[in-house]
Amino acid sequence: MGLSGEPVQALGKDPQGIMKRINGELAKRGFMTYTDENKILVAPPLIITAGQLAEEMAVMNETLNTADGMVG
């Protein structure tokens, strides 16, 4: 969900393939995850430092900023 609390895309309604593109952008940046309809599933390793987590969340933030241009 975006800051407004609304999903990026409605369930089953992503004709532009935005979620697939977001997943692709994350993968390009080395962030391995899955997308499911209108959700991004994040499952960090069981052992991760606070610094590593901060780095990965920066990648997520950068990608979501890019995604804003896809839906806006």
Order of alpha helices (4+ residues) and beta strands (2+ residues): alpha-beta-beta-alpha
